[in-house]
Amino acid sequence: MSYHSNLAALKKLLANQNERLSVSSLLDVTAELHGDKSIFFQLSEQQLESTAAWSALSLKRQVNIRSNILKNKYRISRYQRVGILLSNSMEYHLWFQAIVRAGGIAVPMNGGFDKTELDEYLAQTGVKLLITESCIWQGEAPSQYIDNYISLDNKNLDARGCYLADAAKNETDEFSAVKLSPDDVVLIVHTSGTTGLPKPVIHTDSTLVAVLLSNSKAVFTSKDERMMLVMPCNHWISHCAFIVTLVSSDQTWWLVKQYSAKFILSNIDQYNITSFVSFAGNYARMYNEGLDNYRLDSIKMWVSVADVSYEVHQRAFVQKGALLRVFGKVIVKSLFIDLLGSSETGVPALMRSISSYSNRFGRYLGKPINNSLQVNVVDEYGNEVAVNQPGRLVVSGPTVFKGYWNNSEKMLGVFHDNCWWTGDIVYKDKRGRFYHLDRGVNLIQTNSGQVSSLALEEQIIKVAGVLNACVLGVKLNDADSQAVTCVIQSNVRADAYASIVSAIKECELARDIKHFVFTLSDFPRGLTGKVLKRQLKSEVALLLQQRGDEIVHNFSVI
């Protein structure tokens, strides 16, 4: 059965029970529809004991035990926020379902959350009960802000902690989930934190149901796909993928804990994956690992979510695999699907499909993915701008978030007529095609005008010897304008840096670059894998102040 027919069957089952489709009812009806068919597979490069498989039915049993623990041992109240802070694993999804079915609000947090910021975030969201594990705290007790916690292991427990296995001893795998109204808040996810403390994004039952309905119009899988997802399991996109997979029943491999590019690529081959979904940063890592060392012939679609990938990566991946074969002969090569969205938009705002025949690049974002979101380009006052004129990318629709928990100040200036500004600066041509100029906070203000960091990065990353590039606007010596600085990750010998700079200077937009900084290290990244340009800019500014106005800096660690 396809996603569309499965969704129709689920709706019929619920209608027979006089119930509506909701997050709390989803496990019950998918377990009835799919039974013990194995759907989810967890793989870990670092910890083989993490390997596991689940069906909708076995998931329901495990989730119900957790719901009973929350209800019977901790007496969680309706709408109580319950935090989830773990190393990357499918436990995020089990606990999300358990918390919501028990009447609480799930607050998943990335295991790498900065501990100096964690207490502030816990206070903002009101989390007093936490699901966690000892490796998160590195031998220390969990935050003193927490009243109680459930640990996945029995190491370093204090008086507030309870080992999950002990808590589950007397609990059954039967549980009657609470019924939800569409406006009930069920999930608070956080942003990447690239501009400061991660913001708590509110989603309701209706936004998650809208995600399910939206995929009935835009789902890119057909019957019996074999999917792989490589992303933080706490992330909004991961939770969306989980509930969509529950409906589709596609076999889905989730890579958890830590994973190298080599591990990702080898498992695509081992499990004959047909659709691969990940963030742009992982595509860069895989590209740098070397695609020609792997078959990758089972892939039909490469899907990049959240951030848009670079052209050089898109072109390389569509040479691997095939969307269509006839008698073993490749008729249509694989597609690369770029989806621009965020935790706030709910579903992707724009989609672009790249094939081996594509010739439109230059930060082309594509068009709106479906009619679930209304997408437009406006000025700072919410007025639509003319064709080919830069402006703010704004969205509205049923999947859009409901605000930031206890942080309404962050809503100021980003909403006009129920349209939310994504933070992106774009323009739209007369055929309704969208093009990305930059994130608003990353546009560089120079004496000669604004410079798009993304456009420059697109050109620089094509230069031989460049593994990754990050363009920044750095203020030096209290100057009013910013100096365009290019940070280059490269593994070539230092004596080759000058030739790389010479090649970059041949690029069309390179005249704006004033400084070049080389590093052997990957760039600092936030909780969702995005480059922390704010942090990188601070470190590079300090470096340039210390090292003078040299053009090339041999800087091995950033």
Secondary structure, 3 states (H helix, E strand, C coil): CCHHHHHHHHHHHHHHCCCCCCHHHHHHHHHHHHCCCEEEEEEECCCHHHCEEEEHHHHHHHHHHHHHHHHHHCCCCCCCEEEEECCCCCHHHHHHHHHHHCCCEEEEECCCCCHHHHHHHHHHHCCCEEEECHHHCCCCCCCCCCCEEEECCCCCCCCCEEEHHHHCCCCCCCCCCCCCCCCCEEEEEECCCCCCCCCEEEEEHHHHHHHHHHHHHHCCCCCCCEEEEECCCCCHHHHHHHHHHHHHCCEEEEEECCCCHHHHHHHHHHCCCCEEEEEHHHHHHHHHHCHHHCCCCCCCEEEEECCCCCHHHHHHHCCCCEEEEECCEEEEECEEEEEECCCCCCCCCEEEEECCCCCCCCCEEEEECCCCCEEEEECCCCCECCCCCCEEEEEECCCCCCCECCCHHHHCCCEECCEEEEEEEEEECCCCCEEEEEEHHHCEEECCEEECHHHHHHHHCCCCCCCEEEEEEECCCCCCCCEEEEEEECCCCHHHHHHHHHHHCCCCCHHHEEEEEEECCCCCECCCCCECHHHHHHHHHHHHHHHCCCCEEECCCC
